[in-house]
């Protein structure tokens, strides 16, 4: 069989880009976190990532606002193409510095150079990333892109000018800011207060930082005027379809697997396979403990490359506390649709001594199928012959397999 490079595993990169997208965007006044504000039909985050994907291969860690991790992952994967396995999302902290620290914790072991980039600098060209990487590769501890200050600068007290500032000594810093990983990690561990950017933090730790040429397109979108400027630029240079649409990149069906386990001991009635089981002890869990529904969710997300159930429905999402199967499955159906997928079919096997599923199998399949927009769902069960925790009646486990197909 001939060698096919397209089928080979994605090599582990030595470069990582932490995309800081956890800002509230208060000054923009859009009512949503800044990174999710649209420049055109695509968000700032999508535009920022498209330019990162056009650059050198890198692990990409997106730091998202709490509660918007799933949205960030959907945005990221929609344009990732062959780089989808290099993308992950973490939750941001109370400050920019805390958010970058969260991104650093998610780096893979082979990463040697770390770039920190603001999603709000959404139009930064790939060449800027390349210049920063080249400077660190050439021996710099860190490097940042910058542009000369062209305005006349005055030092002012109250309303009175007290001195002129020599602008020849000034530069306007941009991102991405790149560093050797070991130096950036050590600087973060030793930081005792908040710094304005990562270059200042690294400099405070005793390292010199090199400046490379920035780009006028790397301006930061902070105000409504900045947003209009960005929209004008994008209207002349829109994202190409290959960047914007996942379905054009993945033309074949995909298969995913999922599993979930819950022990008995919850409050109220048992919910399993989308049905209430009066008289049966409840399963414990953040939601209703429905192991069948949760295994299906994991299988569908796995097939579509959209992370796992913890990413979208974990304990940091209080809105899903006590939620039943229809809520989980309908939201998952929506996530798949946004990423260009529909459900082909789902098969689930349940391992449990109780409840006895046979009498209500058809009913459960119908409920689960309806929640997935009519996609066929088949359900089977086994008692495991009394073996294991399920056989001892301590809980329920479920294993699901799902097929998704491009829309």
Buried (B, 14 or more C-beta within 10 A) or exposed (E): EEEEEEEEEEEEBBBBBBBBBBBEBEEBEBEBBBBBBBBBEBBBBBBBBBBBBEBBBBBBBBBBBEEBBBBBBBBBBBBBBEBBEBBBBBBBBEEBBBBBBBBBEBBEEEBBBBBBBBBBBBBBBBBBBEBBBBBBBEEBBBBBBBBEBEEEBEEEEEEEEEEEEEEEEEBBBBBBBBBBBEBBBBBBEEBEEEBEBBBBBBBBBEBEBBBBEBBEBBBBBBEEEBBEBBEEBBEEEBBEEEBBBBBEBBEEEBEBEBBBBBBBEBEEEBBBBBBEBEEBBBBBBBBBBBBBBBBBBBBBBBBBBBBBBBBBBBEEBEEBEBBBBBBBBEBBBEBBBBBBBBBBBBBBBBBBBBBEBEEBBEBBBEBBBBBBBEBEBBBEBEBBEEEEBBBEBBBBBBBBBBBBBBE
